[in-house]
Amino acid sequence: MAPPSRDELLGIERHLAALPVHSGARLHDDAALGMLLIQGRPAGPGLDYGAVVRWPTDGWRDRLDAFARAEREAGAWPSLLLAEGLAEPDGLEAGLAESGWSVVGWETILWTRYPAVVPHLDPTLRIEAVTDRSAAEHEALERLIFGLPATSTPFRVEGLRAGLADGTLRAFLVRSHGEPVAAARLSLTDGLAGLYAVGVAPHRRRQGLGLLITTVATRAGLASGRKLVWLSVEDGNDGARAMYESVGYRPAFRWRRWLAPPR
């Protein structure tokens, strides 16, 4: 497989940062700050951050201070999502560490251009595309899988339905005897498909359902005309990474989430 081009890597970086829009978040390209701003609904540390950082080598500290000040004034804790090798300037992360910022999460982006073969489908299982009617059911399963707060439910359902309606999002459910047991989302841009929120109900894990829905969603992304499907996996989650690599995913770059120190 041909590795991602520079333009594709930049596209993945922005696509990753913008995924919360499908959960009701708002996006804003701030030219003055030189970054993309993401604001969750309701506001909170999980979905409020800056990304796609493009700062000058001289004066980046002024941009950082302006960003942190604006976030605090808005009632948010300043946070940055930085893609290794793509954020500017070089050495920014070292500068953040020197300024007291700390890493609170890190993952690796994996990619593929290969439509793997769908594993054997148990006769009791059914795979379906989520529709407006089943959006709330899909969100409820995600809440169970990932331990999401109920306070975000209205915005998440709204964002899911909006993405399904405008064609920027597809979502999938696996049912067993009618019960939803696995879920995944596929975000679509002009040239890329981003697979995320892949999960299995706690009582049905280690039964191959994650591999099944990953393969189906990956094939759907490539069948949509996108030349590349990407996903993000937490560093240290060796089981998930091995599963993704078994169906053709390869590493592209690492990203880290940085959090500002207390005032």
N, C-alpha and C positions, 0 to 999 in steps of 0.2 A: 504494500500500500504506500502511496506517495504521502510523505509527512505533511502536516498542515503548513500552508504558506504563511508568510508574515501577516498578510491581510486576514487570513483565517484565524490566526492566533489573536489578533486584535479584535476580531469579531467575537470570538469566544469570551474574551475578557469583558467586553461590554454586555454580551448576552447574559453571562453569569451575574453581573452586577444588577441587571434589570429584571431578573426572575421574580422578585417580590411583587412586580406589577400584577402578576396573575393571582396574587393574594390580596389585592386591593391597595397596594402601596402606590405612591406618586413618585414620578421621576422628574428631575429638572437638570438640564445641562447649564451649569453656571460658568459662563465665560470668564467672569471676573476672578473666580476662585480657581478656574482651570481644572474642573472635575465634574463628575456626574453625582448628583445628590439623590439619595433614596430616602423617602419618608414613609414609614409604615403607618397603617391605620388599624387599631389605635397605635399611637406613638409608643415606642419602646426600644430597648437596646438591641433587640434581635433584628429589626428591620430598618433602623435608622443609621445610615452611614454614608461616607463618601467613597467614590471609586473612580476608576479610569483617570488616575491622577497624572496630570501633565504639567509639571512645575519647572521653572527655569533653575539652572544650577545655582545661579546667584539670586538670592531673594526667596528661596523656597520656604525658609523659616517664617517669613512674613505671611506667605499663603497659608501655612499651617496654623499660625496664630489666628489669622482671620477666620479660617474654617472652624477652629475650636471655639472661638468667641461666638460665632453665629450659631453653632450647635447648642452651646450652653444657654444663649439667650432664648432659643426656641424650646428649652426645657429638655434637651437630649444630651446624652453623654457622648462626646466626640469619639467617633470610631471610623477607621479606614479599612477598606478591603484592597489589598495590594497584590498584583500579579507579578510574580518573579520574572525579571527580564523584560517587563513591559512598562511598568510604572516608571515615571521620570521625576527627578533625575536619578542617575546611578548613585547608589549609596544612600538612598532615602531611608531605607529601613534601619541602617546603622545610625543615621541621624535621629530617627524616632526613638531608638533605644537609648541614645545619649540624653534625649529630652525627657526620659521617664515614661515613655509609652511602653505598653507591654503587649505581647502576643497572647490572644485568648482563643485562637483556633487556627488550624491549618489543614489544608486538603490538597489533593493532587488532581488536576484535570486529566482525564483519559479521553481518547478519541478513537473512532473507527470509521472506515468506509466499507466495512464488510458485513453483508446481511447473513448472519449465522443461521443455521438450520434450527427451526423451532423444535425443542425437545418433545418427547412423547407426551401427548395430552391425555391425562386420566379421563375416562368417560364421565366422571362425576363433575368435571370442571367445565366452566364456560367462561370464555373471554369476551368482553364487550367494551365498546367505546362508550365513554360517559357522554350523556346528553344533558340538556337543561333539566329534564325530569329527574335524573339520577345524580345531579351535581351535589345536592345536600347529603346524599348517602355516601358519595365519594369523600366529601369533606369530613364526615363523621368517622369514616374508617381511618383517614389520615390523622385525625385528632387522637384516635386510639393508638395508632402505631407510634406516632412521634411525641405523644404527650403534650399536645398543643393546648393553649388556654381557650376556654369556651368564649371568652370575651372577644376573640378575633373572628369567631365564626361568621357573623354577618358580612364582614369585609372579605373574608376568604371565599365564601360562596359567591358573592358579587363579582370578585375578580375572576373566579373560575368560569362563571357563566359568561362574563364579558369576553374572555379569551376564546371560549368555545364558539361564541357567536361571530366574532370577527376573524376567526381562522388562525389566530396566532397561538392557539393552544389546543392540544388534544390530551385526553386523559383516558386511562384504561382501568378496568376492574377485572379481577378474576373471582368468579363465584364458585362455591362448592355447595351443591344442593340448594342453590339460591342464596346462600350466605356470602356476602363480600368478604374475601380473605386476603386479597393482595391488590395493591394500587400503584400507579405510576403516572407521571405527567410528562408530556413532550411539548416543549416550547419551540415555536417555529419562527425563524427570521428568513430573510431573503435567501441566504445561502447555507444556513446552519440549522440543525435541530439539537436542542438541549434536553437531555433526559434527566429528570430529577424527581425527588419525592418517591423513590422506589421503596416500597415497604410491604411487609407481610404481617398479618395479625399475629399477636404473640403466641396464640395456641396452635398456629399452623406453620411455624418456622421450621427450618431444616427439612423441608419436604420438597425442595426444588421449585417452589412457587416464585421466588425472587428471580431465578434464572429464566423461568418461563415468561414472566411479564417483561423482563429486560429484553429478551430476544424479540418478543412480539413488538414492543415499542421501538426498538432499534430498527427493525425491518420497516415499520411504518414510517419512521423518519426518513429513511433512504428512499422508500417508495414515493414519498411526497415530492421528490425531486431534489432534495438537499444532498449535497455531495459528502457531507460529514455529519456524524452524530457525536456529541461529546457529553460527558457527565463528570461529576466531581465526587471523589471518595475521600473520606477522612483518613489521614495518615495514621497508621496503626490498626486500621480495620482490615487486617490481612485476609480474612475470609471473604469480605465483599470484593476486595481488589482481585483476589484469585478468581472469583466467579466472573467478574467483568473481563479479565484478561483471557479467560477460557473461551469467550465468544468473540475475541478479536480486538478488544480495547487495548490501547497503548498510551503511555504517559506523554503529556505535552508540556505542562508547567505546573508549578506549585503556587498557591496563593495563601496569604495569611491575613487574619483579621487582627488589627491593632486597636487598642483601647487607650485613650488619654489617661494620664494620672489624675488623681483628685485635684481640685483647685489648689 
